[in-house]
Amino acid sequence: MFAGRNVLVAGAGVTGRSVAGALLAMGARVTVTDAAADRLTGLPDGAATIAGLTEPPAGTELVVTSPGIPPANPLLVAAAHAGIEVIGEVELAWQVGAARPEPPVWLAVTGTDGKTTTVGMLEAILRAAGLDAVACGNVGLPVIDAVRTHRVLAVELSSYQLYWQSSMRARAAAVLNIAEDHLEWHGSMAAYVAAKARVYTGAGLAVYNADDPETGRLAAAVPERVGFTVAPPAPGQYGVADGWLVHGGEPLLPATEVRPAGPHNVANALAAAALARAVGVPAEAVRAGLNAYEPPAHRVELVAEAGGVRYVNDSKATNTHAALGSLGAFDHVVWIAGGLLHGAPVDALVAEVAPRLRGVVLLGTDQEPFVAALARHAPDVPVHRVPSGDDEPMISAVRAAGAMAGHGDVVLLAPAAKSHDQFASYTHRGTAFTEAVRARLGAVTTPGAEPGQDG
């Protein structure tokens, strides 16, 4: 399929390295380029390297791009103008998998928020059912590696990855939710939604969020589809009834057993169940898998508890949609928020969560929109602003939040904003929160404890 072809791999990160290795193993002639020359070391043997290319070398027959590179990148624009096909790693993986004697089954997940949690839950359910399954894609393991080693793939797909794929036909696919995000990459909300919609192309089953009308609209083109809701379900849907996750009349799991806590993670669990049952997984494996699932760090993660106050790290709540789900998991919150909003409005979020707020601590660059929204919708809630020049902003934020919190409150890091103004990543931000909490309390995580509903 790729033997003897001249392929240019754009990007030398984790994905690019896996792509180069896979192509070399199939007999392709591979060149790898990256804007940073220091990343072009330690590549698979046989790969040529050229730093900073802005147009494909003569003789290039195919370009495989890493997902973070936008389509307006000069190299990709030049390739398109030269009539050279440009694909992403997901498209490459689909083609490689489809050519195998027994192609793997793809269960694909996208959405603005909850993707990593859902594919983790899905992987756990599939494994509880005895299937050779792995979570891959945007969750960390490149799909091109997974497709050659496992029979069932729980594939997390970002809008970046979906933009470059065209052939994928998942056995079942889910769009968890749609909210404004990554518009600087896609250029418009319409383009962002169109990229997400590609996950449903040719899917055997479309799983959609019945509480999010946009996902239902996207799924309408798929003949076979099923909705999920955190309310009592309509006939045939997945939902919550009498405190249980159910499908039709069949109970799957008590809602109180879903981890991490919160209605948004109940929705993620329902989506994972629907995808797993599309390949015949029984109800008992759904419960066993969800009980075995270990939530990743920085997602509604209980860090410590002291004096009746819980400290919860949801640094992964990098937009208002994710923050709303996180804040909705608790009744009484001292909220640590702020960072880079990239123009995203926060007024509706603040209006929705105002009754839950016991205090707010703001950090980062874009504090003013929060201040204005809080003045409108929560004028009696105390607000502490960490100065932008603070050398240790998270230590200051945790100190201020802890002083505001009383017995039964949750100090919640759910920033509703990107981290790159003060931190290297959301993981760096979450780690800083965890370290600040433990330094303040002199405590360790409560063994076996999980965040849950107050009340």
C-alpha positions in Angstrom: 0.0 0.0 0.0 2.8 2.4 0.9 5.8 0.5 -0.2 8.2 2.5 -2.3 6.1 5.8 -1.9 7.8 9.0 -1.0 6.0 10.3 2.1 6.6 13.5 4.1 5.7 13.4 7.8 4.9 16.9 9.1 5.6 17.1 12.8 8.1 15.1 14.9 6.1 14.7 18.1 4.7 11.5 19.5 2.2 11.1 16.6 4.8 11.9 13.9 7.3 9.4 15.3 4.7 6.6 15.3 3.6 7.5 11.8 7.2 7.5 10.5 7.9 4.1 12.1 4.7 2.6 10.7 5.4 3.9 7.2 9.0 2.7 7.3 7.9 -0.8 8.4 5.6 -0.8 5.3 8.4 0.0 3.0 7.8 3.7 2.4 10.6 6.3 1.9 10.0 8.7 4.7 11.2 12.3 5.4 10.2 14.0 8.6 10.1 17.7 9.1 9.4 19.9 12.1 9.7 23.6 12.7 12.0 22.8 15.7 15.2 21.2 14.6 15.9 19.8 18.0 12.8 17.5 17.7 14.3 15.7 14.7 16.5 13.4 16.8 15.8 9.9 18.0 13.5 9.1 15.0 13.1 5.6 13.7 16.1 4.3 11.7 15.7 5.1 8.0 13.8 8.3 8.3 15.4 11.4 6.6 15.0 14.7 8.4 14.7 18.3 7.2 13.9 21.1 9.6 11.5 23.9 8.9 10.2 22.9 5.5 7.6 25.3 3.9 7.0 23.2 0.8 7.3 19.5 0.1 10.6 18.2 -1.4 10.5 17.2 -5.0 9.0 13.8 -5.6 6.8 13.8 -2.5 3.7 11.7 -3.1 1.9 12.0 0.2 2.0 14.2 3.3 0.9 12.9 6.7 0.4 15.7 9.1 0.3 15.8 12.9 -3.0 16.9 14.3 -1.9 20.2 15.9 -0.7 21.7 12.6 -3.5 23.9 11.2 -4.5 23.7 7.5 -3.3 27.2 6.9 0.3 26.1 7.6 2.5 27.1 4.6 3.8 23.6 4.1 0.3 22.1 3.9 -1.0 24.9 1.7 2.0 24.3 -0.7 1.3 20.6 -0.8 -2.4 21.2 -1.6 -1.4 23.6 -4.4 1.0 21.1 -5.8 -1.8 18.4 -5.9 -0.2 16.3 -3.2 -2.6 14.5 -1.0 -2.5 15.6 2.7 -4.0 13.2 5.3 -3.8 12.9 9.1 -2.6 10.0 11.3 -6.2 8.9 11.8 -6.8 8.5 8.1 -3.5 6.7 7.7 -4.5 4.3 10.6 -7.9 3.6 9.1 -6.3 2.7 5.7 -3.7 0.5 7.4 -6.3 -1.2 9.6 -8.8 -1.7 6.7 -6.1 -3.6 4.7 -5.6 -6.1 7.5 -7.1 -9.6 7.1 -9.3 -8.9 10.2 -9.7 -5.1 10.4 -10.1 -3.8 14.0 -13.5 -2.5 15.2 -13.5 1.3 15.7 -15.7 2.9 18.4 -15.1 6.6 18.0 -15.7 9.5 20.4 -15.6 13.2 19.9 -17.2 16.3 21.5 -16.0 19.5 23.1 -15.7 18.0 26.5 -15.5 14.5 28.1 -13.7 12.6 25.4 -10.9 11.3 27.4 -13.1 10.2 30.3 -15.5 8.5 27.9 -12.9 6.5 26.0 -11.3 5.5 29.3 -14.7 4.3 30.6 -15.3 2.6 27.2 -11.9 0.8 27.3 -12.7 -0.5 30.8 -16.1 -1.8 29.8 -14.8 -3.5 26.7 -12.0 -5.2 28.7 -14.5 -6.3 31.4 -16.3 -8.0 28.6 -13.1 -9.9 27.7 -12.4 -8.0 24.5 -8.9 -7.1 23.2 -9.5 -3.4 23.4 -7.5 -0.2 23.9 -8.1 3.5 24.3 -6.2 5.4 21.6 -6.1 8.6 19.6 -6.2 12.0 21.3 -6.0 10.2 24.7 -2.3 9.5 24.1 -1.6 6.2 22.2 -1.4 7.0 18.5 -4.1 5.2 16.5 -1.5 4.0 14.0 0.1 2.0 16.8 -3.2 0.7 18.2 -4.6 -0.4 14.9 -1.8 -2.9 14.3 -2.0 -4.5 17.7 -5.6 -4.6 19.0 -9.0 -5.9 17.9 -11.3 -3.2 19.3 -10.3 0.5 19.4 -11.9 3.1 21.7 -10.8 6.1 19.7 -10.8 9.6 21.1 -10.8 12.1 18.2 -10.3 15.8 18.4 -11.6 18.3 15.9 -8.0 18.6 14.6 -7.8 14.9 13.9 -11.2 14.7 12.3 -10.5 17.6 9.9 -7.9 15.4 8.1 -9.8 12.1 7.9 -12.2 11.1 5.2 -12.4 7.2 4.9 -13.1 6.2 8.5 -16.3 4.3 9.0 -16.7 3.5 12.7 -18.9 0.6 13.9 -20.4 3.2 16.3 -19.5 6.9 16.9 -20.5 9.4 19.5 -20.6 13.2 19.7 -20.8 14.0 23.4 -21.6 17.7 23.2 -20.9 20.8 21.1 -19.7 24.1 22.5 -17.6 26.9 21.2 -13.9 25.9 21.2 -10.7 25.9 19.0 -12.1 28.6 16.8 -8.7 30.1 16.3 -7.7 26.8 14.5 -10.8 26.2 12.5 -11.7 29.8 11.7 -15.4 29.6 12.6 -17.9 27.7 14.6 -19.4 26.2 11.5 -16.0 24.8 10.5 -15.5 23.4 14.0 -18.9 21.7 14.0 -18.3 20.3 10.5 -15.1 18.7 11.6 -16.8 17.1 14.6 -19.6 15.8 12.3 -17.1 13.8 10.3 -17.1 11.2 13.1 -20.6 10.1 12.0 -19.7 9.7 8.3 -20.5 6.1 7.4 -20.9 5.1 11.1 -23.0 2.0 11.8 -24.6 3.6 14.8 -24.7 7.3 15.8 -24.7 7.8 19.6 -25.8 11.4 20.4 -26.6 13.5 23.4 -30.4 14.0 23.6 -29.7 16.9 26.0 -27.7 18.7 23.3 -29.8 19.4 20.3 -26.8 20.1 18.0 -25.5 16.5 18.4 -28.9 15.2 17.5 -28.9 17.3 14.4 -25.5 16.0 13.4 -26.6 12.4 14.0 -29.8 12.7 11.9 -27.9 11.7 8.8 -27.1 8.3 10.2 -29.9 5.7 9.7 -29.3 3.9 13.0 -28.9 6.2 16.0 -29.5 6.2 19.8 -29.6 9.1 22.3 -28.5 9.3 25.9 -29.8 11.7 28.5 -29.2 12.4 32.2 -33.0 12.5 32.6 -35.5 9.6 32.4 -35.0 8.2 28.8 -37.5 8.0 26.0 -38.1 4.5 24.7 -34.9 3.0 23.3 -32.6 5.7 24.8 -30.0 5.5 27.5 -30.8 7.6 30.6 -31.2 7.8 34.3 -34.3 6.5 36.1 -34.8 5.9 39.8 -31.1 6.6 40.5 -29.9 4.0 37.9 -28.3 4.3 34.5 -30.6 2.3 32.3 -31.2 1.3 28.7 -34.8 0.7 28.0 -35.9 -1.2 31.1 -32.6 -2.8 31.8 -30.5 -1.4 34.7 -26.8 -0.8 34.1 -25.3 0.9 37.1 -26.4 3.0 40.1 -25.7 6.7 39.3 -23.8 7.0 42.6 -21.2 4.6 41.4 -20.1 6.8 38.4 -16.6 8.3 38.9 -15.7 11.1 38.6 -18.9 12.6 40.1 -21.2 15.0 38.3 -24.0 14.9 35.8 -21.6 15.4 32.9 -19.7 12.2 33.9 -23.0 10.3 34.1 -23.6 11.4 30.5 -20.1 10.2 29.6 -20.8 6.8 31.2 -24.1 6.5 29.3 -22.3 7.3 26.0 -19.6 4.7 26.8 -22.3 2.1 27.6 -24.1 2.8 24.3 -20.9 2.4 22.3 -19.9 -0.8 24.1 -23.3 -2.4 23.7 -23.1 -1.7 20.0 -20.6 -4.5 19.8 -22.7 -6.8 22.0 -21.3 -6.1 25.5 -23.7 -7.3 28.2 -25.1 -5.1 31.0 -23.0 -6.8 33.7 -19.8 -5.9 31.9 -20.9 -2.2 31.7 -21.2 -2.1 35.5 -18.0 -4.1 36.1 -16.1 -1.9 33.7 -17.3 1.4 35.1 -16.5 0.2 38.6 -13.0 -0.7 37.4 -12.4 2.6 35.7 -9.7 4.8 37.2 -10.3 8.5 36.4 -7.2 10.3 35.1 -5.6 13.2 37.0 -6.9 16.8 36.7 -10.5 15.7 36.0 -12.7 16.3 39.1 -9.9 14.8 41.2 -10.1 15.0 45.0 -6.8 16.3 46.2 -7.4 16.5 49.9 -10.0 17.1 52.6 -9.5 19.0 55.9 -11.9 20.7 58.3 -14.9 19.6 56.3 -13.6 21.3 53.1 -12.8 19.3 50.0 -10.2 20.5 47.5 -11.0 19.3 43.9 -8.8 19.6 40.9 -10.6 19.9 37.5 -7.8 21.8 35.7 -9.0 20.0 32.5 -12.1 22.3 32.6 -10.5 24.6 30.0 -13.7 26.1 28.6 -17.0 27.3 30.0 -18.9 24.2 29.0 -16.5 21.9 30.9 -16.6 24.2 33.9 -20.3 24.2 34.0 -20.4 20.4 34.2 -17.8 20.5 37.0 -19.5 23.2 39.1 -22.8 21.3 38.7 -21.3 18.4 40.6 -21.3 20.3 43.9 -23.8 22.4 45.9 -21.4 24.8 47.7 -18.3 25.9 45.9 -15.4 28.3 46.3 -14.4 28.6 42.7 -10.9 29.1 41.4 -11.2 30.4 37.8 -9.5 32.3 35.1 -6.7 32.1 32.5 -7.0 32.7 28.8 -10.6 33.0 27.4 -9.7 33.7 23.8 -12.9 35.8 23.6 -15.2 33.2 25.0 -18.2 34.7 27.0 -18.6 33.7 30.6 -21.9 35.5 31.4 -24.2 32.5 30.9 -21.9 30.3 33.0 -21.8 32.7 35.9 -25.5 33.2 35.8 -26.1 29.4 35.9 -23.7 28.6 38.8 -24.2 31.8 40.9 -26.4 30.0 43.5 -23.7 27.5 44.2 -20.9 30.0 44.8 -19.5 30.8 48.3 -16.6 32.7 46.9 -14.5 33.2 43.8 -10.8 33.5 43.3 -9.6 34.7 39.9 -6.2 34.3 38.4 -4.6 34.7 35.0 -4.9 37.2 32.2 -8.7 37.4 31.5 -10.2 38.3 34.8 -12.3 41.2 33.8 -15.1 39.2 32.0 -15.5 37.1 35.2 -15.6 40.3 37.4 -18.3 41.9 35.2 -20.4 38.7 35.1 -20.1 38.2 38.9 -21.1 41.8 39.5 -24.3 41.2 37.5 -25.3 37.7 38.6 -23.6 37.2 42.0 -23.0 40.6 43.5 -22.9 39.3 47.1 -20.3 36.6 46.5 -16.8 37.7 47.7 -14.2 37.8 44.9 -10.4 37.7 45.3 -8.2 38.7 42.4 -4.7 37.2 42.2 -2.5 39.9 40.7 -1.2 39.0 37.2 2.4 39.7 38.4 2.2 37.2 41.3 5.2 34.9 41.1 3.3 32.0 42.7 -0.3 32.6 41.5 -1.7 29.1 42.5 -0.3 29.3 46.0 -2.0 32.7 46.4 -5.2 31.4 44.9 -5.4 28.3 47.1 -4.6 30.4 50.2 -7.4 32.9 49.4 -9.9 30.1 48.5 -9.2 28.2 51.7 -9.8 31.3 53.7 -13.3 31.7 52.1 -14.3 28.1 52.5 -16.4 26.7 55.4 -17.5 23.3 56.5 -19.2 21.4 53.6 -17.8 23.6 50.9 -15.6 22.5 47.9 -12.7 24.5 46.8 -12.8 23.7 43.1 -10.2 24.5 40.4 -12.4 24.6 37.3 -10.8 27.5 35.4 -13.1 27.8 32.3 -10.1 29.1 30.5 -6.9 27.9 28.9 -3.7 27.8 31.0 -0.9 29.1 28.7 -0.8 32.6 30.2 0.7 31.3 33.5 1.3 27.6 33.1 2.8 25.3 30.5 -0.4 23.2 30.2 -3.6 22.3 32.0 -1.6 19.4 33.7 1.0 21.9 34.9 -1.8 24.1 36.3 -3.5 21.1 38.0 -0.2 19.9 39.5 0.5 23.4 40.8 -3.0 23.4 42.5 -2.4 19.9 44.0 1.0 21.0 45.3 -0.4 24.2 46.7 -3.2 22.5 48.5 -0.9 19.9 50.1 1.6 22.5 51.1 -1.2 24.5 52.8 -2.8 21.6 54.5 0.2 19.4 55.1 -2.1 16.6 54.0 -2.2 13.8 51.5 -5.1 12.6 49.4 -7.8 11.0 51.6 -7.4 7.2 50.9 -10.2 5.8 48.8 -12.2 9.1 48.8 -14.0 10.4 45.8 -15.6 13.8 45.2 -19.4 13.6 45.1 -22.6 15.6 45.6 -22.9 17.8 48.6 -26.1 17.7 50.5 
